[in-house]
Amino acid sequence: MWTCPQCGTKIDPSFDVCWHCGTSQDGTRDPAFVTADAAGPIENAPEPPVSGAEAHAPRGELVPIYQAFSLMEAQFLANELSSQGIPSVADAIDMQDALGTLDGNPRVYCGLDDAPRAKAWLEAYDAKRKAEGPKLED
């Protein structure tokens, strides 16, 4: 940290100029300096890149596409759909456990535009799972 010689503001060392008044560490003041608040919004600013969890989050209106048996299955399917390029999310709470209702199983959701692709993938997944049958350990 360094302290601005003009206004006394504590400044992160990654900054060469005081963000508050535009003065450098050696006391030279920039006459063209304008604070971010005074400058207003940047016209035609590019959208920041999407990364991490945001990159896999569904966009637009969310629609339920699958009712799972458990939270683990719902999260697994949401992750699988996302890995297939269909951003999806799952419930974090099993309302069946909370309320004791049969229709409270956790659901998987995706964006409305992705719903047809997601449903087709889920149908293929269910057909494959049913064809393989239950796996019994020896």
Number of C-alpha atoms within 10 A of each C-alpha: 10 15 15 21 16 17 12 12 15 14 17 13 11 8 12 14 21 26 18 17 18 21 20 18 18 11 13 12 16 13 9 6 15 14 12 11 7 7 9 9 9 8 6 6 7 7 6 6 7 10 8 7 7 11 12 18 16 20 15 11 10 17 17 18 19 20 17 20 14 17 18 14 16 24 20 16 22 24 19 16 23 19 12 13 13 22 22 29 24 23 20 13 14 18 16 15 13 9 10 11 10 9 10 17 20 25 26 26 26 29 21 16 15 20 18 13 15 26 16 11 16 17 13 12 13 12 12 11 11 10 9 9 9 8 6 5 4 3
